[in-house]
Amino acid sequence: MKLAELQKKLIAAARLQAPDERVPYAFEKRITALIAARAKADRWVFWARGLWRAAAPCVAVAVVFGAVALFQPATPDNGNDLSQDFANTLLASAELPDNSSTP
């Protein structure tokens, strides 16, 4: 509900009631000020809170994976050169003969 509509409804309802002497001075002004102050909700605040709460678990996961990688025993290299394997894989289709031209 919009703030202006709420304020109009509250004022209309209050005007239907007879004034009471027990109500403190400027009570309606304080209530409308409280409603106006609560109506402002910033969406970016919720995103910022969530991201800051997620930062600590992300750092913890990174530290755990770093420790695992650091303390993992080194595997021996069996003479495989990754760059050569990669080049052979990419050029494998280029080395195949083109059989589509034969009838």
Secondary structure, DSSP 8 states (H G I E B T S, - for coil): --HHHHHHHHHHHHHHS---TTS-TTHHHHHHHHHHHHH---HHHHHHHHHHHHHHHHHHHHHHHHHHHHHS------S--HHHHHHHHHHHHHHS---TT--
